[in-house]
Amino acid sequence: MAIPKTDFIWLDGKLVRWDDAQVPLLTHTLHYGLGVFEGIRAYKTATGPAVFRLREHNKRLLDSAHICYIKVPYSLEDLNRAALELLRANRQEQCYIRPLIWYGDEAMGLGALNSVHVAIATFTWGAYLGEEALKSGIRAKVSSFQRRGVNSIPTKGKITGAYVNSVLAKREAQLAGYDEAIMLDTFGYVSEATGENIFVVKDGELWTPPLGSAILAGITRDSLMRLARDMNIPVVEREISRDMLYCADECFLSGTAAEVTPVREVDDRAIGSGASGPMTRELQATFFRVVRGEDPRYASWLTPVG
Ligand SMILES: Cc1ncc(COP(=O)(O)O)c(C=O)c1O
């Protein structure tokens, strides 16, 4: 996707023109991958644009930094305010929000303790896997790349360098003609997709891999588990093997970018009826009502841009 430029980027406390937000070539993070980021969405609601679960995303950003020993010179409130200031300046009705924290270029070498920088960009980003994918579902492939173990690069942080693992799996799947890769963990269980958590529907229950496994603690995952429980759907966090996935009644992926995307096929085997299943459709429809501010029970998940 070519990134559609907006007017401003928030960079180290100031709004700067998009083209003026640059980093030097010897930026530490560019070489060694120790940086952290977030992916957040603002949605159009009847009362103006609102950010979905802004606090939780910025809290995870700070947690990611904490995991990586990065000392961020901004508080959670500062980061929330910065995102809203930028959204007002860029005047977008709905968009994707990308905060990024990285080490500067003062010194080279793995142990260098360089200055910490923070930027936030906003841009339009439609359905991550395509509009058609939201309706009809995607074809996925179990990756030959394993999801990294919890004691290699921590999985609870959104750490820039860790995404090499995801990008390799994604490229491999796309080159083989699939839309997305599903990754197994070091124990052989289903972990998550490259940038999405995974859910399976079986005999009326909703299953997803446990939080303590090698997954990102997805905020969409958390939202959907809450919505499902409120809809009296039994939610079970459990190990899922590859063959359990093949024999699922339904399967879908969740993420800020991918929202709720049905999976209609895994490794050339149809999942259930080979289309978006009834529970997936119901959860997807509920999710979209919630993010668009159409369900007052979850109004606290939305922060109006103002
Ligand atoms: C590896 C990975 N898993 C899961 C997710 C889904 O997380 P969230 O729902 O918070 O966007 C993401 C996206 O941030 C991700 O990068």
PDBQT file of the ligand as one rigid body, heavy atoms in Angstrom, charges set to zero:
ROOT
HETATM    1  C1  LIG A 401       1.864 -10.041  15.914  1.00  0.00    +0.000 C 
HETATM    2  C2  LIG A 401       0.550  -9.408  16.174  1.00  0.00    +0.000 A 
HETATM    3  N1  LIG A 401      -0.430 -10.132  16.745  1.00  0.00    +0.000 NA
HETATM    4  C3  LIG A 401      -1.640  -9.612  16.980  1.00  0.00    +0.000 A 
HETATM    5  C4  LIG A 401      -1.946  -8.303  16.645  1.00  0.00    +0.000 A 
HETATM    6  C5  LIG A 401      -3.300  -7.753  16.939  1.00  0.00    +0.000 C 
HETATM    7  O1  LIG A 401      -3.230  -6.823  17.986  1.00  0.00    +0.000 OA
HETATM    8  P1  LIG A 401      -4.261  -5.625  18.098  1.00  0.00    +0.000 P 
HETATM    9  O2  LIG A 401      -5.599  -6.229  18.091  1.00  0.00    +0.000 OA
HETATM   10  O3  LIG A 401      -3.930  -4.970  19.409  1.00  0.00    +0.000 OA
HETATM   11  O4  LIG A 401      -4.032  -4.737  16.944  1.00  0.00    +0.000 OA
HETATM   12  C6  LIG A 401      -0.959  -7.511  16.053  1.00  0.00    +0.000 A 
HETATM   13  C7  LIG A 401      -1.227  -6.111  15.698  1.00  0.00    +0.000 C 
HETATM   14  O5  LIG A 401      -0.927  -5.216  16.441  1.00  0.00    +0.000 OA
HETATM   15  C8  LIG A 401       0.321  -8.071  15.818  1.00  0.00    +0.000 A 
HETATM   16  O6  LIG A 401       1.289  -7.339  15.252  1.00  0.00    +0.000 OA
ENDROOT
TORSDOF 0
